[in-house]
Amino acid sequence: MTSTSESQFQQIDVFSSEPVKGNPVAMAIGEDALTTEQMVAFANWMNLTV
């Protein structure tokens, strides 16, 4: 069984004043209650370090 949902997110760079030179961070917008499992799955989906 699979489920789908829609959420808004932005991927931003941190630790640099130049675009695409910093560390990427994905920010889920309006998601107040993500579980740790959901956050890890999202980071993996975005190919980001957990």
mmJSON file of the N, C-alpha and C atoms, coordinates in Angstrom:
{"data_MODEL":{"atom_site":{
"group_PDB":["ATOM","ATOM","ATOM","ATOM","ATOM","ATOM","ATOM","ATOM","ATOM","ATOM","ATOM","ATOM","ATOM","ATOM","ATOM","ATOM","ATOM","ATOM","ATOM","ATOM","ATOM","ATOM","ATOM","ATOM","ATOM","ATOM","ATOM","ATOM","ATOM","ATOM","ATOM","ATOM","ATOM","ATOM","ATOM","ATOM","ATOM","ATOM","ATOM","ATOM","ATOM","ATOM","ATOM","ATOM","ATOM","ATOM","ATOM","ATOM","ATOM","ATOM","ATOM","ATOM","ATOM","ATOM","ATOM","ATOM","ATOM","ATOM","ATOM","ATOM","ATOM","ATOM","ATOM","ATOM","ATOM","ATOM","ATOM","ATOM","ATOM","ATOM","ATOM","ATOM","ATOM","ATOM","ATOM","ATOM","ATOM","ATOM","ATOM","ATOM","ATOM","ATOM","ATOM","ATOM","ATOM","ATOM","ATOM","ATOM","ATOM","ATOM","ATOM","ATOM","ATOM","ATOM","ATOM","ATOM","ATOM","ATOM","ATOM","ATOM","ATOM","ATOM","ATOM","ATOM","ATOM","ATOM","ATOM","ATOM","ATOM","ATOM","ATOM","ATOM","ATOM","ATOM","ATOM","ATOM","ATOM","ATOM","ATOM","ATOM","ATOM","ATOM","ATOM","ATOM","ATOM","ATOM","ATOM","ATOM","ATOM","ATOM","ATOM","ATOM","ATOM","ATOM","ATOM","ATOM","ATOM","ATOM","ATOM","ATOM","ATOM","ATOM","ATOM","ATOM","ATOM","ATOM","ATOM","ATOM","ATOM","ATOM"],
"id":[1,2,3,4,5,6,7,8,9,10,11,12,13,14,15,16,17,18,19,20,21,22,23,24,25,26,27,28,29,30,31,32,33,34,35,36,37,38,39,40,41,42,43,44,45,46,47,48,49,50,51,52,53,54,55,56,57,58,59,60,61,62,63,64,65,66,67,68,69,70,71,72,73,74,75,76,77,78,79,80,81,82,83,84,85,86,87,88,89,90,91,92,93,94,95,96,97,98,99,100,101,102,103,104,105,106,107,108,109,110,111,112,113,114,115,116,117,118,119,120,121,122,123,124,125,126,127,128,129,130,131,132,133,134,135,136,137,138,139,140,141,142,143,144,145,146,147,148,149,150],
"type_symbol":["N","C","C","N","C","C","N","C","C","N","C","C","N","C","C","N","C","C","N","C","C","N","C","C","N","C","C","N","C","C","N","C","C","N","C","C","N","C","C","N","C","C","N","C","C","N","C","C","N","C","C","N","C","C","N","C","C","N","C","C","N","C","C","N","C","C","N","C","C","N","C","C","N","C","C","N","C","C","N","C","C","N","C","C","N","C","C","N","C","C","N","C","C","N","C","C","N","C","C","N","C","C","N","C","C","N","C","C","N","C","C","N","C","C","N","C","C","N","C","C","N","C","C","N","C","C","N","C","C","N","C","C","N","C","C","N","C","C","N","C","C","N","C","C","N","C","C","N","C","C"],
"label_atom_id":["N","CA","C","N","CA","C","N","CA","C","N","CA","C","N","CA","C","N","CA","C","N","CA","C","N","CA","C","N","CA","C","N","CA","C","N","CA","C","N","CA","C","N","CA","C","N","CA","C","N","CA","C","N","CA","C","N","CA","C","N","CA","C","N","CA","C","N","CA","C","N","CA","C","N","CA","C","N","CA","C","N","CA","C","N","CA","C","N","CA","C","N","CA","C","N","CA","C","N","CA","C","N","CA","C","N","CA","C","N","CA","C","N","CA","C","N","CA","C","N","CA","C","N","CA","C","N","CA","C","N","CA","C","N","CA","C","N","CA","C","N","CA","C","N","CA","C","N","CA","C","N","CA","C","N","CA","C","N","CA","C","N","CA","C","N","CA","C","N","CA","C","N","CA","C"],
"label_alt_id":[null,null,null,null,null,null,null,null,null,null,null,null,null,null,null,null,null,null,null,null,null,null,null,null,null,null,null,null,null,null,null,null,null,null,null,null,null,null,null,null,null,null,null,null,null,null,null,null,null,null,null,null,null,null,null,null,null,null,null,null,null,null,null,null,null,null,null,null,null,null,null,null,null,null,null,null,null,null,null,null,null,null,null,null,null,null,null,null,null,null,null,null,null,null,null,null,null,null,null,null,null,null,null,null,null,null,null,null,null,null,null,null,null,null,null,null,null,null,null,null,null,null,null,null,null,null,null,null,null,null,null,null,null,null,null,null,null,null,null,null,null,null,null,null,null,null,null,null,null,null],
"label_comp_id":["MET","MET","MET","THR","THR","THR","SER","SER","SER","THR","THR","THR","SER","SER","SER","GLU","GLU","GLU","SER","SER","SER","GLN","GLN","GLN","PHE","PHE","PHE","GLN","GLN","GLN","GLN","GLN","GLN","ILE","ILE","ILE","ASP","ASP","ASP","VAL","VAL","VAL","PHE","PHE","PHE","SER","SER","SER","SER","SER","SER","GLU","GLU","GLU","PRO","PRO","PRO","VAL","VAL","VAL","LYS","LYS","LYS","GLY","GLY","GLY","ASN","ASN","ASN","PRO","PRO","PRO","VAL","VAL","VAL","ALA","ALA","ALA","MET","MET","MET","ALA","ALA","ALA","ILE","ILE","ILE","GLY","GLY","GLY","GLU","GLU","GLU","ASP","ASP","ASP","ALA","ALA","ALA","LEU","LEU","LEU","THR","THR","THR","THR","THR","THR","GLU","GLU","GLU","GLN","GLN","GLN","MET","MET","MET","VAL","VAL","VAL","ALA","ALA","ALA","PHE","PHE","PHE","ALA","ALA","ALA","ASN","ASN","ASN","TRP","TRP","TRP","MET","MET","MET","ASN","ASN","ASN","LEU","LEU","LEU","THR","THR","THR","VAL","VAL","VAL"],
"label_asym_id":["A","A","A","A","A","A","A","A","A","A","A","A","A","A","A","A","A","A","A","A","A","A","A","A","A","A","A","A","A","A","A","A","A","A","A","A","A","A","A","A","A","A","A","A","A","A","A","A","A","A","A","A","A","A","A","A","A","A","A","A","A","A","A","A","A","A","A","A","A","A","A","A","A","A","A","A","A","A","A","A","A","A","A","A","A","A","A","A","A","A","A","A","A","A","A","A","A","A","A","A","A","A","A","A","A","A","A","A","A","A","A","A","A","A","A","A","A","A","A","A","A","A","A","A","A","A","A","A","A","A","A","A","A","A","A","A","A","A","A","A","A","A","A","A","A","A","A","A","A","A"],
"label_entity_id":["1","1","1","1","1","1","1","1","1","1","1","1","1","1","1","1","1","1","1","1","1","1","1","1","1","1","1","1","1","1","1","1","1","1","1","1","1","1","1","1","1","1","1","1","1","1","1","1","1","1","1","1","1","1","1","1","1","1","1","1","1","1","1","1","1","1","1","1","1","1","1","1","1","1","1","1","1","1","1","1","1","1","1","1","1","1","1","1","1","1","1","1","1","1","1","1","1","1","1","1","1","1","1","1","1","1","1","1","1","1","1","1","1","1","1","1","1","1","1","1","1","1","1","1","1","1","1","1","1","1","1","1","1","1","1","1","1","1","1","1","1","1","1","1","1","1","1","1","1","1"],
"label_seq_id":[1,1,1,2,2,2,3,3,3,4,4,4,5,5,5,6,6,6,7,7,7,8,8,8,9,9,9,10,10,10,11,11,11,12,12,12,13,13,13,14,14,14,15,15,15,16,16,16,17,17,17,18,18,18,19,19,19,20,20,20,21,21,21,22,22,22,23,23,23,24,24,24,25,25,25,26,26,26,27,27,27,28,28,28,29,29,29,30,30,30,31,31,31,32,32,32,33,33,33,34,34,34,35,35,35,36,36,36,37,37,37,38,38,38,39,39,39,40,40,40,41,41,41,42,42,42,43,43,43,44,44,44,45,45,45,46,46,46,47,47,47,48,48,48,49,49,49,50,50,50],
"pdbx_PDB_ins_code":[null,null,null,null,null,null,null,null,null,null,null,null,null,null,null,null,null,null,null,null,null,null,null,null,null,null,null,null,null,null,null,null,null,null,null,null,null,null,null,null,null,null,null,null,null,null,null,null,null,null,null,null,null,null,null,null,null,null,null,null,null,null,null,null,null,null,null,null,null,null,null,null,null,null,null,null,null,null,null,null,null,null,null,null,null,null,null,null,null,null,null,null,null,null,null,null,null,null,null,null,null,null,null,null,null,null,null,null,null,null,null,null,null,null,null,null,null,null,null,null,null,null,null,null,null,null,null,null,null,null,null,null,null,null,null,null,null,null,null,null,null,null,null,null,null,null,null,null,null,null],
"Cartn_x":[0.849,0.0,0.898,0.598,1.346,0.393,0.938,0.139,0.935,0.228,0.881,0.314,1.115,0.656,1.437,0.914,1.58,2.006,3.232,3.768,4.621,4.74,5.618,6.956,8.019,9.343,10.217,11.293,12.318,13.661,14.559,15.928,16.782,17.477,18.282,19.721,20.629,22.039,22.334,23.095,23.51,25.033,25.58,27.02,27.763,27.093,27.75,26.902,27.56,26.828,26.667,27.273,27.175,26.211,25.333,24.397,25.125,24.564,25.026,26.451,26.933,28.269,28.202,27.053,26.933,26.422,25.98,25.399,23.899,23.35,21.92,21.098,20.015,19.073,17.673,16.884,15.497,14.606,13.728,12.806,11.388,10.703,9.291,8.484,7.599,6.827,5.449,5.121,3.808,3.647,4.741,4.684,5.099,4.127,4.413,4.687,4.215,4.259,4.844,5.982,6.622,7.314,7.175,7.875,9.338,10.171,11.578,11.7,10.892,10.908,10.559,9.578,9.191,10.298,10.95,12.039,13.211,13.549,14.635,14.275,13.049,12.609,12.664,12.258,12.298,13.736,14.63,16.041,16.641,16.318,16.811,16.26,14.993,14.365,15.034,15.441,16.116,17.612,18.084,19.502,20.369,19.88,20.597,21.119,22.148,22.712,21.75,21.624,20.748,21.586],
"Cartn_y":[-1.169,0.0,1.237,2.17,3.419,4.574,5.642,6.844,8.022,9.025,10.23,11.423,12.433,13.683,14.812,15.995,17.153,18.079,18.542,19.504,20.494,21.676,22.664,22.621,22.845,22.906,23.833,24.282,25.044,24.433,24.421,23.995,25.249,25.499,26.709,26.34,27.252,27.071,27.82,27.202,27.847,27.851,28.7,28.823,29.368,30.147,30.802,31.98,33.03,34.171,34.052,33.018,32.797,31.648,31.832,30.755,29.465,28.358,26.982,26.713,27.485,27.258,26.745,26.832,26.423,25.005,24.677,23.365,23.434,22.491,22.526,22.047,22.745,22.382,22.451,21.422,21.433,21.838,22.797,23.257,22.947,22.142,21.852,23.026,23.552,24.74,24.311,24.733,24.449,23.041,22.345,20.978,21.006,21.073,21.195,19.868,18.776,17.528,16.373,16.585,15.476,14.582,13.294,12.361,12.29,11.737,11.545,10.688,9.643,8.765,9.54,10.421,11.225,12.208,12.811,13.744,13.031,11.838,11.059,10.656,10.218,9.835,11.038,12.197,13.408,13.783,13.73,14.043,13.069,11.8,10.807,11.076,11.422,11.727,12.927,13.908,15.101,14.866,13.652,13.297,14.188,14.432,15.247,14.37,14.836,14.115,14.164,13.048,12.977,13.179],
"Cartn_z":[0.0,0.0,0.0,-0.843,-0.879,-0.653,-0.162,0.008,-0.527,-0.937,-1.425,-0.694,-0.599,-0.013,-0.674,-0.55,-1.114,0.006,-0.09,0.857,0.089,0.612,0.007,0.714,-0.057,0.539,-0.289,0.322,-0.377,-0.026,-0.986,-0.714,-0.736,0.361,0.477,0.799,0.511,0.846,2.137,3.009,4.252,4.318,5.149,5.373,4.165,3.316,2.188,1.735,1.308,0.758,-0.754,-1.356,-2.792,-3.086,-4.088,-4.444,-4.825,-4.458,-4.705,-4.236,-3.264,-2.702,-1.266,-0.63,0.76,0.901,2.088,2.356,2.097,1.305,1.026,2.221,2.471,3.527,2.929,3.136,2.674,3.84,3.599,4.625,4.198,4.988,4.74,5.273,4.449,4.809,5.301,6.511,7.062,7.611,7.812,8.338,9.808,10.686,12.11,12.799,12.249,13.002,12.188,11.53,10.834,11.851,11.676,12.549,12.118,12.969,12.616,11.37,11.281,10.108,8.835,8.911,7.752,7.363,8.363,8.075,7.409,7.884,7.285,5.86,5.644,4.299,3.357,3.833,3.019,2.673,3.654,3.403,2.399,2.531,1.57,0.176,0.087,-1.199,-1.863,-1.044,-1.555,-1.759,-1.437,-1.553,-0.662,0.565,1.534,2.66,3.327,4.457,5.633,6.323,7.493,8.734],
"occupancy":[1.0,1.0,1.0,1.0,1.0,1.0,1.0,1.0,1.0,1.0,1.0,1.0,1.0,1.0,1.0,1.0,1.0,1.0,1.0,1.0,1.0,1.0,1.0,1.0,1.0,1.0,1.0,1.0,1.0,1.0,1.0,1.0,1.0,1.0,1.0,1.0,1.0,1.0,1.0,1.0,1.0,1.0,1.0,1.0,1.0,1.0,1.0,1.0,1.0,1.0,1.0,1.0,1.0,1.0,1.0,1.0,1.0,1.0,1.0,1.0,1.0,1.0,1.0,1.0,1.0,1.0,1.0,1.0,1.0,1.0,1.0,1.0,1.0,1.0,1.0,1.0,1.0,1.0,1.0,1.0,1.0,1.0,1.0,1.0,1.0,1.0,1.0,1.0,1.0,1.0,1.0,1.0,1.0,1.0,1.0,1.0,1.0,1.0,1.0,1.0,1.0,1.0,1.0,1.0,1.0,1.0,1.0,1.0,1.0,1.0,1.0,1.0,1.0,1.0,1.0,1.0,1.0,1.0,1.0,1.0,1.0,1.0,1.0,1.0,1.0,1.0,1.0,1.0,1.0,1.0,1.0,1.0,1.0,1.0,1.0,1.0,1.0,1.0,1.0,1.0,1.0,1.0,1.0,1.0,1.0,1.0,1.0,1.0,1.0,1.0],
"B_iso_or_equiv":[0.0,0.0,0.0,0.0,0.0,0.0,0.0,0.0,0.0,0.0,0.0,0.0,0.0,0.0,0.0,0.0,0.0,0.0,0.0,0.0,0.0,0.0,0.0,0.0,0.0,0.0,0.0,0.0,0.0,0.0,0.0,0.0,0.0,0.0,0.0,0.0,0.0,0.0,0.0,0.0,0.0,0.0,0.0,0.0,0.0,0.0,0.0,0.0,0.0,0.0,0.0,0.0,0.0,0.0,0.0,0.0,0.0,0.0,0.0,0.0,0.0,0.0,0.0,0.0,0.0,0.0,0.0,0.0,0.0,0.0,0.0,0.0,0.0,0.0,0.0,0.0,0.0,0.0,0.0,0.0,0.0,0.0,0.0,0.0,0.0,0.0,0.0,0.0,0.0,0.0,0.0,0.0,0.0,0.0,0.0,0.0,0.0,0.0,0.0,0.0,0.0,0.0,0.0,0.0,0.0,0.0,0.0,0.0,0.0,0.0,0.0,0.0,0.0,0.0,0.0,0.0,0.0,0.0,0.0,0.0,0.0,0.0,0.0,0.0,0.0,0.0,0.0,0.0,0.0,0.0,0.0,0.0,0.0,0.0,0.0,0.0,0.0,0.0,0.0,0.0,0.0,0.0,0.0,0.0,0.0,0.0,0.0,0.0,0.0,0.0],
"pdbx_formal_charge":[null,null,null,null,null,null,null,null,null,null,null,null,null,null,null,null,null,null,null,null,null,null,null,null,null,null,null,null,null,null,null,null,null,null,null,null,null,null,null,null,null,null,null,null,null,null,null,null,null,null,null,null,null,null,null,null,null,null,null,null,null,null,null,null,null,null,null,null,null,null,null,null,null,null,null,null,null,null,null,null,null,null,null,null,null,null,null,null,null,null,null,null,null,null,null,null,null,null,null,null,null,null,null,null,null,null,null,null,null,null,null,null,null,null,null,null,null,null,null,null,null,null,null,null,null,null,null,null,null,null,null,null,null,null,null,null,null,null,null,null,null,null,null,null,null,null,null,null,null,null],
"auth_seq_id":[1,1,1,2,2,2,3,3,3,4,4,4,5,5,5,6,6,6,7,7,7,8,8,8,9,9,9,10,10,10,11,11,11,12,12,12,13,13,13,14,14,14,15,15,15,16,16,16,17,17,17,18,18,18,19,19,19,20,20,20,21,21,21,22,22,22,23,23,23,24,24,24,25,25,25,26,26,26,27,27,27,28,28,28,29,29,29,30,30,30,31,31,31,32,32,32,33,33,33,34,34,34,35,35,35,36,36,36,37,37,37,38,38,38,39,39,39,40,40,40,41,41,41,42,42,42,43,43,43,44,44,44,45,45,45,46,46,46,47,47,47,48,48,48,49,49,49,50,50,50],
"auth_comp_id":["MET","MET","MET","THR","THR","THR","SER","SER","SER","THR","THR","THR","SER","SER","SER","GLU","GLU","GLU","SER","SER","SER","GLN","GLN","GLN","PHE","PHE","PHE","GLN","GLN","GLN","GLN","GLN","GLN","ILE","ILE","ILE","ASP","ASP","ASP","VAL","VAL","VAL","PHE","PHE","PHE","SER","SER","SER","SER","SER","SER","GLU","GLU","GLU","PRO","PRO","PRO","VAL","VAL","VAL","LYS","LYS","LYS","GLY","GLY","GLY","ASN","ASN","ASN","PRO","PRO","PRO","VAL","VAL","VAL","ALA","ALA","ALA","MET","MET","MET","ALA","ALA","ALA","ILE","ILE","ILE","GLY","GLY","GLY","GLU","GLU","GLU","ASP","ASP","ASP","ALA","ALA","ALA","LEU","LEU","LEU","THR","THR","THR","THR","THR","THR","GLU","GLU","GLU","GLN","GLN","GLN","MET","MET","MET","VAL","VAL","VAL","ALA","ALA","ALA","PHE","PHE","PHE","ALA","ALA","ALA","ASN","ASN","ASN","TRP","TRP","TRP","MET","MET","MET","ASN","ASN","ASN","LEU","LEU","LEU","THR","THR","THR","VAL","VAL","VAL"],
"auth_asym_id":["A","A","A","A","A","A","A","A","A","A","A","A","A","A","A","A","A","A","A","A","A","A","A","A","A","A","A","A","A","A","A","A","A","A","A","A","A","A","A","A","A","A","A","A","A","A","A","A","A","A","A","A","A","A","A","A","A","A","A","A","A","A","A","A","A","A","A","A","A","A","A","A","A","A","A","A","A","A","A","A","A","A","A","A","A","A","A","A","A","A","A","A","A","A","A","A","A","A","A","A","A","A","A","A","A","A","A","A","A","A","A","A","A","A","A","A","A","A","A","A","A","A","A","A","A","A","A","A","A","A","A","A","A","A","A","A","A","A","A","A","A","A","A","A","A","A","A","A","A","A"],
"auth_atom_id":["N","CA","C","N","CA","C","N","CA","C","N","CA","C","N","CA","C","N","CA","C","N","CA","C","N","CA","C","N","CA","C","N","CA","C","N","CA","C","N","CA","C","N","CA","C","N","CA","C","N","CA","C","N","CA","C","N","CA","C","N","CA","C","N","CA","C","N","CA","C","N","CA","C","N","CA","C","N","CA","C","N","CA","C","N","CA","C","N","CA","C","N","CA","C","N","CA","C","N","CA","C","N","CA","C","N","CA","C","N","CA","C","N","CA","C","N","CA","C","N","CA","C","N","CA","C","N","CA","C","N","CA","C","N","CA","C","N","CA","C","N","CA","C","N","CA","C","N","CA","C","N","CA","C","N","CA","C","N","CA","C","N","CA","C","N","CA","C","N","CA","C","N","CA","C"],
"pdbx_PDB_model_num":[1,1,1,1,1,1,1,1,1,1,1,1,1,1,1,1,1,1,1,1,1,1,1,1,1,1,1,1,1,1,1,1,1,1,1,1,1,1,1,1,1,1,1,1,1,1,1,1,1,1,1,1,1,1,1,1,1,1,1,1,1,1,1,1,1,1,1,1,1,1,1,1,1,1,1,1,1,1,1,1,1,1,1,1,1,1,1,1,1,1,1,1,1,1,1,1,1,1,1,1,1,1,1,1,1,1,1,1,1,1,1,1,1,1,1,1,1,1,1,1,1,1,1,1,1,1,1,1,1,1,1,1,1,1,1,1,1,1,1,1,1,1,1,1,1,1,1,1,1,1]
}}}
